[in-house]
Structures are given as structure tokens and as C-alpha cells.
Amino acid sequence: MSELIVRQKGRLRLMTLWLLWQSPKRGIDIIDDINKMSWGFWKPSPGSIYPLLNKMVEEGTIERTSDGKYKITAKGIEEIKEILPIKQINSIEDSIQELEGLAQFFKEVEKNKLFEYKERILNAVKEIEEVVKGA
């Protein structure tokens, strides 16, 4: 097997795990998502994605749900943990740091860009305030 094919198969595996880390998906959804993410330059074939999905189910890195979607398992997350873009929040301290970072982000965003999200942001802040007041 050529080195190019081996590298492409490795990428497909990583992309599949990363997409399933985001949310459960059907095989066709994975194909479509990769096609969109690559601006149409790469569209995995059903003949490459479905055998890969079956192999990953056998390995235990993903599992098939009752509705026919695939979802990542703890073993799959372990395989891609180095490339996950967001740290997992494991404590109140982590959550507070995340909120402080969001507050700084909103300070730096142009105010006119926030306008359409204003109501949602205010509702989220209100919910957090209510939870904290009840503590």
C-alpha cells in the first residue's frame, strides 16, 4: 500500500473520531462533514468510511447507537485527546476560569457584532446569577 493511501486512511480515522467527539453521526454525515470541511477537496467514499466505522466499533473506539448513529467512546477520546481543541471542564475552578475568559472575549468583541446575541447572553448571565444566589 502506498504511503499516501496509508496517510489518508490515518487522517480519515482521526477526522472521524474528532467529528464523533463533537456529536453522534451517521456514516453519511461524516462523509458530508469532511467534504464541507475540506471545501469539497476531499469526500471519503462509502467504501472507505463504512469499513473504517465497522473496524472502530470492533476496536471499541466508537459504538453504534440504537438510532444507527455512531458515537465516540472513552477509548476513542483517549486516542485523540492530544488534538482536542477544548479542555474538559472538571471542576468549579475550571468553569470560573472559562467564564472569566468569556467575559474578556466579550469585552474585546465589537459591540455591533454582539447585538443579535444580546438577549441570549443576558439570559445566560441571569441563569448563572440565579444559581449562584441560591448557593
Buried (B, 14 or more C-beta within 10 A) or exposed (E): EEEEEEEBBEEBBEBBBBBBBEEBBBBEBBBBBBBEEEEEEBEBEEEBBBEBBEEBBEEEBBBBEEEEBBBBBEEBBEBBEEEEEEEEEEEEEEEEEEEEEEEEEEEEEEEEEEEEEEEEEEEEEEEEEEEEEEE
